Amino acid sequence: MCQLLPQRVQLCVGRELDLWGKEKWRVEFEHHEVVVCTAQVLVNLLIKGSDYMAMDRICLLVLDECHHA
């Protein structure tokens, strides 16, 4: 998917994301227009505070959690 879109896309999955600091996340968000991640990754960023992520920075949020239905 990342190669098919004209936007700069970053796939953020995996346990190593817990080790990413504020600066690493800032660089990822600065260099990518689309960030694909699990709902839990987003929740973890929001819990860390607005230095990491704030809801007002999100233009479009798609939650694919139908497997929980």
Secondary structure, 3 states (H helix, E strand, C coil): CCCCCCCCEEEECCHHHHHCCHHHHHHHHHHCCEEEECHHHHHHHHHHCCCCCCHHHCCCCCCCCHHHC
